[in-house]
């Protein structure tokens, strides 16, 4: 897995070493015959791979809760995946409203800046 090796090596000169990924516990998400759950049977015989990934910055306070693929979905030659992250800020963020109003009106779409 080239991406995992690159991240583990600190990026190998790329910016990928700054990111984290949850452990992969699901089958490869690519390359399937389109619209099926059958691995590539074309003349190219591409090797299965994990091409769709979710990365995040470990500098924040994000922790993975779930990381999974939806192998029952057969709309493409890729299988979709999802990652649920729990974010716990180190301190209560200070909230500032933009200059257009001094305080929000309940239910308004005022721009919030953290």
LOSEBA-701314 format. One record per atom (N, C-alpha, C): atom name; residue number from 1; x, y, z. Coordinates in steps of 0.02 Angstrom, whole numbers. Layout:
NODE   a    k       X       Y       Z
NODE  CA  NUM       X       Y       Z
...
This chain:
NODE   a    k       X       Y       Z
NODE   N    1      43     -59       0
NODE  CA    1       0       0       0
NODE   C    1      45      62       0
NODE   N    2      51      94     -57
NODE  CA    2      97     151     -65
NODE   C    2      80     209     -20
NODE   N    3      16     225     -13
NODE  CA    3      -4     282      29
NODE   C    3      16     271     101
NODE   N    4       1     213     128
NODE  CA    4      17     199     199
NODE   C    4      93     201     209
NODE   N    5     131     175     162
NODE  CA    5     204     177     168
NODE   C    5     230     249     166
NODE   N    6     199     290     123
NODE  CA    6     219     361     118
NODE   C    6     204     398     182
NODE   N    7     145     387     210
NODE  CA    7     126     420     273
NODE   C    7     172     397     329
NODE   N    8     185     331     333
NODE  CA    8     228     305     386
NODE   C    8     300     331     381
NODE   N    9     322     346     320
NODE  CA    9     390     372     310
NODE   C    9     394     447     318
NODE   N   10     341     477     344
NODE  CA   10     342     549     353
NODE   C   10     330     588     289
NODE   N   11     302     555     240
NODE  CA   11     284     589     178
NODE   C   11     333     578     122
NODE   N   12     394     557     136
NODE  CA   12     442     545      83
NODE   C   12     451     604      37
NODE   N   13     452     664      65
NODE  CA   13     460     724      24
NODE   C   13     393     754       3
NODE   N   14     338     719      15
NODE  CA   14     273     748      -3
NODE   C   14     238     772      61
NODE   N   15     182     802      53
NODE  CA   15     144     828     110
NODE   C   15     102     774     143
NODE   N   16     101     714     116
NODE  CA   16      59     661     143
NODE   C   16      80     639     213
NODE   N   17     143     648     231
NODE  CA   17     166     629     298
NODE   C   17     133     668     354
NODE   N   18      99     722     337
NODE  CA   18      65     763     387
NODE   C   18      -4     736     405
NODE   N   19     -25     683     372
NODE  CA   19     -93     659     381
NODE   C   19     -95     590     414
NODE   N   20    -154     573     439
NODE  CA   20    -166     508     471
NODE   C   20    -224     474     435
NODE   N   21    -227     408     444
NODE  CA   21    -281     368     416
NODE   C   21    -297     313     467
NODE   N   22    -361     297     474
NODE  CA   22    -380     242     518
NODE   C   22    -357     176     487
NODE   N   23    -349     124     528
NODE  CA   23    -331      59     501
NODE   C   23    -383      35     450
NODE   N   24    -360       7     395
NODE  CA   24    -406     -19     344
NODE   C   24    -424     -90     362
NODE   N   25    -488    -102     373
NODE  CA   25    -512    -168     392
NODE   C   25    -563    -195     341
NODE   N   26    -566    -164     282
NODE  CA   26    -614    -184     231
NODE   C   26    -576    -204     168
NODE   N   27    -610    -243     124
NODE  CA   27    -577    -265      62
NODE   C   27    -561    -205      17
NODE   N   28    -519    -216     -33
NODE  CA   28    -503    -162     -80
NODE   C   28    -566    -130    -109
NODE   N   29    -561     -66    -125
NODE  CA   29    -619     -29    -150
NODE   C   29    -616     -18    -225
NODE   N   30    -566     -45    -259
NODE  CA   30    -557     -36    -331
NODE   C   30    -517     -95    -356
NODE   N   31    -526    -122    -405
NODE  CA   31    -556    -114    -469
NODE   C   31    -605    -171    -479
NODE   N   32    -668    -155    -484
NODE  CA   32    -722    -203    -494
NODE   C   32    -751    -195    -564
NODE   N   33    -780    -249    -589
NODE  CA   33    -818    -243    -651
NODE   C   33    -876    -195    -636
NODE   N   34    -886    -146    -678
NODE  CA   34    -936     -95    -667
NODE   C   34   -1004    -126    -652
NODE   N   35   -1035    -103    -598
NODE  CA   35   -1101    -125    -579
NODE   C   35   -1104    -193    -545
NODE   N   36   -1045    -219    -524
NODE  CA   36   -1044    -284    -491
NODE   C   36    -998    -282    -430
NODE   N   37    -994    -338    -395
NODE  CA   37    -945    -347    -341
NODE   C   37    -892    -397    -361
NODE   N   38    -882    -405    -427
NODE  CA   38    -832    -450    -454
NODE   C   38    -769    -411    -471
NODE   N   39    -712    -435    -445
NODE  CA   39    -649    -402    -461
NODE   C   39    -636    -403    -536
NODE   N   40    -596    -357    -560
NODE  CA   40    -584    -344    -631
NODE   C   40    -572    -408    -671
NODE   N   41    -616    -419    -720
NODE  CA   41    -608    -477    -765
NODE   C   41    -590    -454    -836
NODE   N   42    -576    -389    -844
NODE  CA   42    -558    -364    -910
NODE   C   42    -489    -390    -931
NODE   N   43    -470    -377    -992
NODE  CA   43    -405    -399   -1018
NODE   C   43    -348    -368    -978
NODE   N   44    -360    -309    -948
NODE  CA   44    -307    -275    -909
NODE   C   44    -293    -310    -843
NODE   N   45    -342    -345    -814
NODE  CA   45    -334    -381    -751
NODE   C   45    -299    -337    -698
NODE   N   46    -327    -279    -686
NODE  CA   46    -298    -233    -637
NODE   C   46    -299    -264    -567
NODE   N   47    -247    -250    -529
NODE  CA   47    -243    -276    -461
NODE   C   47    -291    -238    -416
NODE   N   48    -325    -272    -370
NODE  CA   48    -368    -237    -323
NODE   C   48    -327    -189    -281
NODE   N   49    -357    -132    -262
NODE  CA   49    -321     -81    -223
NODE   C   49    -369     -40    -181
NODE   N   50    -341      -5    -134
NODE  CA   50    -380      43     -93
NODE   C   50    -365     112    -121
NODE   N   51    -402     133    -171
NODE  CA   51    -388     197    -204
NODE   C   51    -427     255    -174
NODE   N   52    -481     241    -140
NODE  CA   52    -522     293    -109
NODE   C   52    -507     293     -35
NODE   N   53    -482     349      -9
NODE  CA   53    -459     351      60
NODE   C   53    -484     414      94
NODE   N   54    -484     412     161
NODE  CA   54    -501     471     201
NODE   C   54    -441     485     246
NODE   N   55    -412     544     237
NODE  CA   55    -355     565     278
NODE   C   55    -374     627     317
NODE   N   56    -342     638     373
NODE  CA   56    -353     699     412
NODE   C   56    -288     718     447
NODE   N   57    -287     779     471
NODE  CA   57    -227     804     504
NODE   C   57    -227     781     577
NODE   N   58    -175     745     598
NODE  CA   58    -172     724     668
NODE   C   58    -155     782     715
NODE   N   59    -138     840     686
NODE  CA   59    -123     898     727
NODE   C   59    -187     923     762
NODE   N   60    -244     907     735
NODE  CA   60    -308     925     766
NODE   C   60    -325     874     819
NODE   N   61    -387     875     840
NODE  CA   61    -409     830     893
NODE   C   61    -459     780     866
NODE   N   62    -447     754     806
NODE  CA   62    -493     706     775
NODE   C   62    -472     635     790
NODE   N   63    -520     594     808
NODE  CA   63    -508     523     821
NODE   C   63    -557     482     778
NODE   N   64    -533     430     745
NODE  CA   64    -578     390     703
NODE   C   64    -625     348     746
NODE   N   65    -689     349     728
NODE  CA   65    -739     308     761
NODE   C   65    -757     248     718
NODE   N   66    -762     260     652
NODE  CA   66    -778     206     605
NODE   C   66    -748     222     537
NODE   N   67    -726     170     502
NODE  CA   67    -697     177     435
NODE   C   67    -718     114     398
NODE   N   68    -761     121     349
NODE  CA   68    -789      62     316
NODE   C   68    -806      77     243
NODE   N   69    -812      23     205
NODE  CA   69    -834      29     136
NODE   C   69    -904      -1     129
NODE   N   70    -938      18      75
NODE  CA   70   -1005      -7      62
NODE   C   70   -1001     -54       2
NODE   N   71    -982    -116      14
NODE  CA   71    -971    -163     -41
NODE   C   71   -1035    -184     -75
NODE   N   72   -1092    -171     -45
NODE  CA   72   -1155    -187     -77
NODE   C   72   -1175    -138    -132
NODE   N   73   -1142     -80    -134
NODE  CA   73   -1158     -30    -184
NODE   C   73   -1120     -47    -248
NODE   N   74   -1156     -54    -303
NODE  CA   74   -1125     -76    -366
NODE   C   74   -1138     -27    -422
NODE   N   75   -1128      36    -411
NODE  CA   75   -1143      87    -462
NODE   C   75   -1081     105    -503
NODE   N   76   -1023      80    -485
NODE  CA   76    -961     103    -516
NODE   C   76    -910      46    -513
NODE   N   77    -849      60    -536
NODE  CA   77    -795      12    -527
NODE   C   77    -759      24    -460
NODE   N   78    -782      74    -423
NODE  CA   78    -757      89    -355
NODE   C   78    -812      71    -305
NODE   N   79    -793      55    -245
NODE  CA   79    -841      46    -190
NODE   C   79    -836     108    -145
NODE   N   80    -892     138    -128
NODE  CA   80    -889     198     -85
NODE   C   80    -868     180     -14
NODE   N   81    -841     229      20
NODE  CA   81    -822     219      89
NODE   C   81    -839     280     130
NODE   N   82    -837     272     195
NODE  CA   82    -852     327     241
NODE   C   82    -808     321     302
NODE   N   83    -793     378     331
NODE  CA   83    -755     380     393
NODE   C   83    -790     428     440
NODE   N   84    -802     405     500
NODE  CA   84    -833     447     551
NODE   C   84    -777     467     599
NODE   N   85    -768     532     607
NODE  CA   85    -717     558     652
NODE   C   85    -750     594     711
NODE   N   86    -723     585     770
NODE  CA   86    -746     622     828
NODE   C   86    -696     678     840
NODE   N   87    -722     739     844
NODE  CA   87    -678     796     854
NODE   C   87    -690     824     923
NODE   N   88    -638     830     962
NODE  CA   88    -642     857    1029
NODE   C   88    -592     915    1034
NODE   N   89    -617     977    1030
NODE  CA   89    -570    1033    1034
NODE   C   89    -535    1036    1102
NODE   N   90    -474    1060    1101
NODE  CA   90    -435    1064    1163
NODE   C   90    -465    1114    1212
NODE   N   91    -495    1166    1187
NODE  CA   91    -525    1217    1229
NODE   C   91    -589    1242    1196
NODE   N   92    -631    1273    1234
NODE  CA   92    -693    1300    1206
NODE   C   92    -675    1356    1157
NODE   N   93    -696    1350    1093
NODE  CA   93    -678    1401    1045
NODE   C   93    -714    1467    1059
NODE   N   94    -681    1522    1043
NODE  CA   94    -713    1587    1048
NODE   C   94    -752    1598     985
NODE   N   95    -813    1622     991
NODE  CA   95    -857    1631     933
NODE   C   95    -866    1705     920
NODE   N   96    -857    1725     857
NODE  CA   96    -866    1794     837
NODE   C   96    -916    1796     780
NODE   N   97    -963    1842     782
NODE  CA   97   -1010    1852     727
NODE   C   97    -981    1903     680
NODE   N   98    -998    1898     616
NODE  CA   98    -971    1946     568
NODE   C   98    -996    2017     584
NODE   N   99    -969    2065     548
NODE  CA   99    -984    2136     561
NODE   C   99   -1053    2159     540
NODE   N  100   -1091    2117     506
NODE  CA  100   -1156    2139     481
NODE   C  100   -1208    2145     535
NODE   N  101   -1198    2114     592
NODE  CA  101   -1247    2119     646
NODE   C  101   -1210    2109     712
NODE   N  102   -1238    2134     765
NODE  CA  102   -1205    2129     829
NODE   C  102   -1221    2063     863
NODE   N  103   -1278    2034     851
NODE  CA  103   -1294    1969     879
NODE   C  103   -1342    1934     831
NODE   N  104   -1340    1868     831
NODE  CA  104   -1381    1831     784
NODE   C  104   -1455    1833     803
NODE   N  105   -1497    1833     752
NODE  CA  105   -1568    1825     763
NODE   C  105   -1582    1750     764
NODE   N  106   -1619    1726     813
NODE  CA  106   -1632    1653     816
NODE   C  106   -1658    1628     749
NODE   N  107   -1628    1574     724
NODE  CA  107   -1648    1544     662
NODE   C  107   -1619    1577     600
NODE   N  108   -1576    1629     609
NODE  CA  108   -1548    1663     551
NODE   C  108   -1489    1623     525
NODE   N  109   -1467    1642     465
NODE  CA  109   -1409    1611     433
NODE   C  109   -1348    1655     440
NODE   N  110   -1338    1686     497
NODE  CA  110   -1282    1732     508
NODE   C  110   -1216    1693     500
NODE   N  111   -1166    1725     471
NODE  CA  111   -1101    1693     463
NODE   C  111   -1067    1688     531
NODE   N  112   -1044    1629     546
NODE  CA  112   -1011    1616     609
NODE   C  112    -936    1608     596
NODE   N  113    -895    1642     634
NODE  CA  113    -823    1636     626
NODE   C  113    -794    1611     692
NODE   N  114    -758    1555     689
NODE  CA  114    -728    1526     749
NODE   C  114    -653    1538     747
